[in-house]
């Protein structure tokens, strides 16, 4: 019983970590595109 609960907890933790790292990647990508846009605007000035 305890072993089973632990494995389920481990699986959900892995899932949460996976989702978290995916969110971080997505956010950094958004920030990068915003920065690139700003750089382009500066170059046209």
mmCIF file of the N, C-alpha and C atoms, coordinates in Angstrom:
data_MODEL
# 
_entry.id   MODEL 
# 
loop_
_atom_site.group_PDB 
_atom_site.id 
_atom_site.type_symbol 
_atom_site.label_atom_id 
_atom_site.label_alt_id 
_atom_site.label_comp_id 
_atom_site.label_asym_id 
_atom_site.label_entity_id 
_atom_site.label_seq_id 
_atom_site.pdbx_PDB_ins_code 
_atom_site.Cartn_x 
_atom_site.Cartn_y 
_atom_site.Cartn_z 
_atom_site.occupancy 
_atom_site.B_iso_or_equiv 
_atom_site.pdbx_formal_charge 
_atom_site.auth_seq_id 
_atom_site.auth_comp_id 
_atom_site.auth_asym_id 
_atom_site.auth_atom_id 
_atom_site.pdbx_PDB_model_num 
ATOM 1   N N  . UNK A 1 1  ? 0.848  -1.216 0.000   1.00 0.00 ? 1  UNK A N  1 
ATOM 2   C CA . UNK A 1 1  ? 0.000  0.000  0.000   1.00 0.00 ? 1  UNK A CA 1 
ATOM 3   C C  . UNK A 1 1  ? 0.881  1.264  0.000   1.00 0.00 ? 1  UNK A C  1 
ATOM 4   N N  . UNK A 1 2  ? 1.798  1.319  0.962   1.00 0.00 ? 2  UNK A N  1 
ATOM 5   C CA . UNK A 1 2  ? 2.665  2.498  1.043   1.00 0.00 ? 2  UNK A CA 1 
ATOM 6   C C  . UNK A 1 2  ? 3.528  2.635  -0.216  1.00 0.00 ? 2  UNK A C  1 
ATOM 7   N N  . UNK A 1 3  ? 4.061  1.509  -0.679  1.00 0.00 ? 3  UNK A N  1 
ATOM 8   C CA . UNK A 1 3  ? 4.918  1.534  -1.863  1.00 0.00 ? 3  UNK A CA 1 
ATOM 9   C C  . UNK A 1 3  ? 4.134  2.078  -3.055  1.00 0.00 ? 3  UNK A C  1 
ATOM 10  N N  . UNK A 1 4  ? 2.895  1.630  -3.193  1.00 0.00 ? 4  UNK A N  1 
ATOM 11  C CA . UNK A 1 4  ? 2.057  2.059  -4.314  1.00 0.00 ? 4  UNK A CA 1 
ATOM 12  C C  . UNK A 1 4  ? 1.819  3.562  -4.247  1.00 0.00 ? 4  UNK A C  1 
ATOM 13  N N  . UNK A 1 5  ? 1.495  4.070  -3.064  1.00 0.00 ? 5  UNK A N  1 
ATOM 14  C CA . UNK A 1 5  ? 1.253  5.509  -2.900  1.00 0.00 ? 5  UNK A CA 1 
ATOM 15  C C  . UNK A 1 5  ? 2.500  6.309  -3.261  1.00 0.00 ? 5  UNK A C  1 
ATOM 16  N N  . UNK A 1 6  ? 3.654  5.804  -2.845  1.00 0.00 ? 6  UNK A N  1 
ATOM 17  C CA . UNK A 1 6  ? 4.913  6.497  -3.136  1.00 0.00 ? 6  UNK A CA 1 
ATOM 18  C C  . UNK A 1 6  ? 5.154  6.579  -4.635  1.00 0.00 ? 6  UNK A C  1 
ATOM 19  N N  . UNK A 1 7  ? 4.911  5.468  -5.337  1.00 0.00 ? 7  UNK A N  1 
ATOM 20  C CA . UNK A 1 7  ? 5.148  5.474  -6.786  1.00 0.00 ? 7  UNK A CA 1 
ATOM 21  C C  . UNK A 1 7  ? 4.196  6.444  -7.474  1.00 0.00 ? 7  UNK A C  1 
ATOM 22  N N  . UNK A 1 8  ? 2.961  6.531  -6.982  1.00 0.00 ? 8  UNK A N  1 
ATOM 23  C CA . UNK A 1 8  ? 1.990  7.472  -7.570  1.00 0.00 ? 8  UNK A CA 1 
ATOM 24  C C  . UNK A 1 8  ? 2.476  8.900  -7.321  1.00 0.00 ? 8  UNK A C  1 
ATOM 25  N N  . UNK A 1 9  ? 2.940  9.164  -6.096  1.00 0.00 ? 9  UNK A N  1 
ATOM 26  C CA . UNK A 1 9  ? 3.466  10.495 -5.781  1.00 0.00 ? 9  UNK A CA 1 
ATOM 27  C C  . UNK A 1 9  ? 4.642  10.835 -6.675  1.00 0.00 ? 9  UNK A C  1 
ATOM 28  N N  . UNK A 1 10 ? 5.531  9.878  -6.872  1.00 0.00 ? 10 UNK A N  1 
ATOM 29  C CA . UNK A 1 10 ? 6.691  10.104 -7.732  1.00 0.00 ? 10 UNK A CA 1 
ATOM 30  C C  . UNK A 1 10 ? 6.260  10.442 -9.142  1.00 0.00 ? 10 UNK A C  1 
ATOM 31  N N  . UNK A 1 11 ? 5.253  9.730  -9.639  1.00 0.00 ? 11 UNK A N  1 
ATOM 32  C CA . UNK A 1 11 ? 4.777  9.966  -11.008 1.00 0.00 ? 11 UNK A CA 1 
ATOM 33  C C  . UNK A 1 11 ? 4.181  11.365 -11.133 1.00 0.00 ? 11 UNK A C  1 
ATOM 34  N N  . UNK A 1 12 ? 3.364  11.774 -10.159 1.00 0.00 ? 12 UNK A N  1 
ATOM 35  C CA . UNK A 1 12 ? 2.748  13.100 -10.239 1.00 0.00 ? 12 UNK A CA 1 
ATOM 36  C C  . UNK A 1 12 ? 3.810  14.186 -10.108 1.00 0.00 ? 12 UNK A C  1 
ATOM 37  N N  . UNK A 1 13 ? 4.804  13.944 -9.252  1.00 0.00 ? 13 UNK A N  1 
ATOM 38  C CA . UNK A 1 13 ? 5.886  14.925 -9.109  1.00 0.00 ? 13 UNK A CA 1 
ATOM 39  C C  . UNK A 1 13 ? 6.618  15.090 -10.431 1.00 0.00 ? 13 UNK A C  1 
ATOM 40  N N  . UNK A 1 14 ? 6.915  13.972 -11.095 1.00 0.00 ? 14 UNK A N  1 
ATOM 41  C CA . UNK A 1 14 ? 7.600  14.030 -12.391 1.00 0.00 ? 14 UNK A CA 1 
ATOM 42  C C  . UNK A 1 14 ? 6.759  14.814 -13.382 1.00 0.00 ? 14 UNK A C  1 
ATOM 43  N N  . UNK A 1 15 ? 5.454  14.557 -13.364 1.00 0.00 ? 15 UNK A N  1 
ATOM 44  C CA . UNK A 1 15 ? 4.539  15.241 -14.289 1.00 0.00 ? 15 UNK A CA 1 
ATOM 45  C C  . UNK A 1 15 ? 4.569  16.742 -14.024 1.00 0.00 ? 15 UNK A C  1 
ATOM 46  N N  . UNK A 1 16 ? 4.515  17.121 -12.752 1.00 0.00 ? 16 UNK A N  1 
ATOM 47  C CA . UNK A 1 16 ? 4.519  18.542 -12.374 1.00 0.00 ? 16 UNK A CA 1 
ATOM 48  C C  . UNK A 1 16 ? 5.826  19.189 -12.827 1.00 0.00 ? 16 UNK A C  1 
ATOM 49  N N  . UNK A 1 17 ? 6.937  18.504 -12.590 1.00 0.00 ? 17 UNK A N  1 
ATOM 50  C CA . UNK A 1 17 ? 8.243  19.050 -12.990 1.00 0.00 ? 17 UNK A CA 1 
ATOM 51  C C  . UNK A 1 17 ? 8.293  19.221 -14.503 1.00 0.00 ? 17 UNK A C  1 
ATOM 52  N N  . UNK A 1 18 ? 7.773  18.226 -15.228 1.00 0.00 ? 18 UNK A N  1 
ATOM 53  C CA . UNK A 1 18 ? 7.762  18.294 -16.693 1.00 0.00 ? 18 UNK A CA 1 
ATOM 54  C C  . UNK A 1 18 ? 6.951  19.504 -17.142 1.00 0.00 ? 18 UNK A C  1 
ATOM 55  N N  . UNK A 1 19 ? 5.745  19.656 -16.591 1.00 0.00 ? 19 UNK A N  1 
ATOM 56  C CA . UNK A 1 19 ? 4.894  20.786 -16.956 1.00 0.00 ? 19 UNK A CA 1 
ATOM 57  C C  . UNK A 1 19 ? 5.571  22.103 -16.604 1.00 0.00 ? 19 UNK A C  1 
ATOM 58  N N  . UNK A 1 20 ? 6.215  22.146 -15.440 1.00 0.00 ? 20 UNK A N  1 
ATOM 59  C CA . UNK A 1 20 ? 6.867  23.372 -14.996 1.00 0.00 ? 20 UNK A CA 1 
ATOM 60  C C  . UNK A 1 20 ? 7.991  23.759 -15.954 1.00 0.00 ? 20 UNK A C  1 
ATOM 61  N N  . UNK A 1 21 ? 8.833  22.790 -16.305 1.00 0.00 ? 21 UNK A N  1 
ATOM 62  C CA . UNK A 1 21 ? 9.950  23.099 -17.210 1.00 0.00 ? 21 UNK A CA 1 
ATOM 63  C C  . UNK A 1 21 ? 9.418  23.525 -18.570 1.00 0.00 ? 21 UNK A C  1 
ATOM 64  N N  . UNK A 1 22 ? 8.300  22.932 -18.993 1.00 0.00 ? 22 UNK A N  1 
ATOM 65  C CA . UNK A 1 22 ? 7.704  23.320 -20.276 1.00 0.00 ? 22 UNK A CA 1 
ATOM 66  C C  . UNK A 1 22 ? 7.216  24.766 -20.208 1.00 0.00 ? 22 UNK A C  1 
ATOM 67  N N  . UNK A 1 23 ? 6.548  25.119 -19.096 1.00 0.00 ? 23 UNK A N  1 
ATOM 68  C CA . UNK A 1 23 ? 6.065  26.493 -18.919 1.00 0.00 ? 23 UNK A CA 1 
ATOM 69  C C  . UNK A 1 23 ? 7.230  27.480 -18.937 1.00 0.00 ? 23 UNK A C  1 
ATOM 70  N N  . UNK A 1 24 ? 8.310  27.134 -18.260 1.00 0.00 ? 24 UNK A N  1 
ATOM 71  C CA . UNK A 1 24 ? 9.477  28.022 -18.208 1.00 0.00 ? 24 UNK A CA 1 
ATOM 72  C C  . UNK A 1 24 ? 10.041 28.225 -19.613 1.00 0.00 ? 24 UNK A C  1 
ATOM 73  N N  . UNK A 1 25 ? 10.166 27.125 -20.372 1.00 0.00 ? 25 UNK A N  1 
ATOM 74  C CA . UNK A 1 25 ? 10.670 27.227 -21.746 1.00 0.00 ? 25 UNK A CA 1 
ATOM 75  C C  . UNK A 1 25 ? 9.770  28.140 -22.561 1.00 0.00 ? 25 UNK A C  1 
ATOM 76  N N  . UNK A 1 26 ? 8.455  27.961 -22.418 1.00 0.00 ? 26 UNK A N  1 
ATOM 77  C CA . UNK A 1 26 ? 7.495  28.756 -23.183 1.00 0.00 ? 26 UNK A CA 1 
ATOM 78  C C  . UNK A 1 26 ? 7.624  30.231 -22.823 1.00 0.00 ? 26 UNK A C  1 
ATOM 79  N N  . UNK A 1 27 ? 7.709  30.523 -21.518 1.00 0.00 ? 27 UNK A N  1 
ATOM 80  C CA . UNK A 1 27 ? 7.838  31.914 -21.061 1.00 0.00 ? 27 UNK A CA 1 
ATOM 81  C C  . UNK A 1 27 ? 9.113  32.547 -21.600 1.00 0.00 ? 27 UNK A C  1 
ATOM 82  N N  . UNK A 1 28 ? 10.235 31.837 -21.492 1.00 0.00 ? 28 UNK A N  1 
ATOM 83  C CA . UNK A 1 28 ? 11.506 32.405 -21.964 1.00 0.00 ? 28 UNK A CA 1 
ATOM 84  C C  . UNK A 1 28 ? 11.446 32.642 -23.463 1.00 0.00 ? 28 UNK A C  1 
ATOM 85  N N  . UNK A 1 29 ? 10.734 31.777 -24.183 1.00 0.00 ? 29 UNK A N  1 
ATOM 86  C CA . UNK A 1 29 ? 10.610 31.965 -25.630 1.00 0.00 ? 29 UNK A CA 1 
ATOM 87  C C  . UNK A 1 29 ? 9.828  33.243 -25.913 1.00 0.00 ? 29 UNK A C  1 
ATOM 88  N N  . UNK A 1 30 ? 8.755  33.463 -25.134 1.00 0.00 ? 30 UNK A N  1 
ATOM 89  C CA . UNK A 1 30 ? 7.948  34.683 -25.317 1.00 0.00 ? 30 UNK A CA 1 
ATOM 90  C C  . UNK A 1 30 ? 8.792  35.920 -25.032 1.00 0.00 ? 30 UNK A C  1 
ATOM 91  N N  . UNK A 1 31 ? 9.563  35.869 -23.938 1.00 0.00 ? 31 UNK A N  1 
ATOM 92  C CA . UNK A 1 31 ? 10.411 37.008 -23.563 1.00 0.00 ? 31 UNK A CA 1 
ATOM 93  C C  . UNK A 1 31 ? 11.444 37.262 -24.653 1.00 0.00 ? 31 UNK A C  1 
ATOM 94  N N  . UNK A 1 32 ? 12.033 36.182 -25.179 1.00 0.00 ? 32 UNK A N  1 
ATOM 95  C CA . UNK A 1 32 ? 13.033 36.321 -26.237 1.00 0.00 ? 32 UNK A CA 1 
ATOM 96  C C  . UNK A 1 32 ? 12.439 36.993 -27.466 1.00 0.00 ? 32 UNK A C  1 
ATOM 97  N N  . UNK A 1 33 ? 11.233 36.592 -27.854 1.00 0.00 ? 33 UNK A N  1 
ATOM 98  C CA . UNK A 1 33 ? 10.619 37.191 -29.048 1.00 0.00 ? 33 UNK A CA 1 
ATOM 99  C C  . UNK A 1 33 ? 10.326 38.665 -28.805 1.00 0.00 ? 33 UNK A C  1 
ATOM 100 N N  . UNK A 1 34 ? 9.933  39.018 -27.572 1.00 0.00 ? 34 UNK A N  1 
ATOM 101 C CA . UNK A 1 34 ? 9.681  40.431 -27.244 1.00 0.00 ? 34 UNK A CA 1 
ATOM 102 C C  . UNK A 1 34 ? 10.975 41.230 -27.349 1.00 0.00 ? 34 UNK A C  1 
ATOM 103 N N  . UNK A 1 35 ? 12.064 40.664 -26.824 1.00 0.00 ? 35 UNK A N  1 
ATOM 104 C CA . UNK A 1 35 ? 13.365 41.347 -26.881 1.00 0.00 ? 35 UNK A CA 1 
ATOM 105 C C  . UNK A 1 35 ? 13.802 41.533 -28.327 1.00 0.00 ? 35 UNK A C  1 
ATOM 106 N N  . UNK A 1 36 ? 13.636 40.501 -29.131 1.00 0.00 ? 36 UNK A N  1 
ATOM 107 C CA . UNK A 1 36 ? 14.030 40.590 -30.539 1.00 0.00 ? 36 UNK A CA 1 
ATOM 108 C C  . UNK A 1 36 ? 13.245 41.688 -31.244 1.00 0.00 ? 36 UNK A C  1 
ATOM 109 N N  . UNK A 1 37 ? 11.949 41.785 -30.920 1.00 0.00 ? 37 UNK A N  1 
ATOM 110 C CA . UNK A 1 37 ? 11.114 42.819 -31.536 1.00 0.00 ? 37 UNK A CA 1 
ATOM 111 C C  . UNK A 1 37 ? 11.631 44.201 -31.144 1.00 0.00 ? 37 UNK A C  1 
ATOM 112 N N  . UNK A 1 38 ? 11.985 44.367 -29.873 1.00 0.00 ? 38 UNK A N  1 
ATOM 113 C CA . UNK A 1 38 ? 12.506 45.657 -29.401 1.00 0.00 ? 38 UNK A CA 1 
ATOM 114 C C  . UNK A 1 38 ? 13.793 46.005 -30.134 1.00 0.00 ? 38 UNK A C  1 
ATOM 115 N N  . UNK A 1 39 ? 14.671 45.008 -30.302 1.00 0.00 ? 39 UNK A N  1 
ATOM 116 C CA . UNK A 1 39 ? 15.938 45.243 -31.001 1.00 0.00 ? 39 UNK A CA 1 
ATOM 117 C C  . UNK A 1 39 ? 15.676 45.680 -32.438 1.00 0.00 ? 39 UNK A C  1 
ATOM 118 N N  . UNK A 1 40 ? 14.725 45.043 -33.092 1.00 0.00 ? 40 UNK A N  1 
ATOM 119 C CA . UNK A 1 40 ? 14.389 45.403 -34.475 1.00 0.00 ? 40 UNK A CA 1 
ATOM 120 C C  . UNK A 1 40 ? 13.902 46.847 -34.540 1.00 0.00 ? 40 UNK A C  1 
ATOM 121 N N  . UNK A 1 41 ? 13.063 47.229 -33.593 1.00 0.00 ? 41 UNK A N  1 
ATOM 122 C CA . UNK A 1 41 ? 12.531 48.594 -33.575 1.00 0.00 ? 41 UNK A CA 1 
ATOM 123 C C  . UNK A 1 41 ? 13.667 49.601 -33.391 1.00 0.00 ? 41 UNK A C  1 
ATOM 124 N N  . UNK A 1 42 ? 14.642 49.261 -32.558 1.00 0.00 ? 42 UNK A N  1 
ATOM 125 C CA . UNK A 1 42 ? 15.776 50.158 -32.324 1.00 0.00 ? 42 UNK A CA 1 
ATOM 126 C C  . UNK A 1 42 ? 16.596 50.308 -33.598 1.00 0.00 ? 42 UNK A C  1 
ATOM 127 N N  . UNK A 1 43 ? 16.767 49.229 -34.323 1.00 0.00 ? 43 UNK A N  1 
ATOM 128 C CA . UNK A 1 43 ? 17.579 49.266 -35.540 1.00 0.00 ? 43 UNK A CA 1 
ATOM 129 C C  . UNK A 1 43 ? 16.940 50.157 -36.605 1.00 0.00 ? 43 UNK A C  1 
ATOM 130 N N  . UNK A 1 44 ? 15.609 50.192 -36.658 1.00 0.00 ? 44 UNK A N  1 
ATOM 131 C CA . UNK A 1 44 ? 14.942 50.996 -37.684 1.00 0.00 ? 44 UNK A CA 1 
ATOM 132 C C  . UNK A 1 44 ? 15.019 52.486 -37.355 1.00 0.00 ? 44 UNK A C  1 
ATOM 133 N N  . UNK A 1 45 ? 15.187 52.828 -36.087 1.00 0.00 ? 45 UNK A N  1 
ATOM 134 C CA . UNK A 1 45 ? 15.263 54.248 -35.692 1.00 0.00 ? 45 UNK A CA 1 
ATOM 135 C C  . UNK A 1 45 ? 16.417 54.977 -36.354 1.00 0.00 ? 45 UNK A C  1 
# 
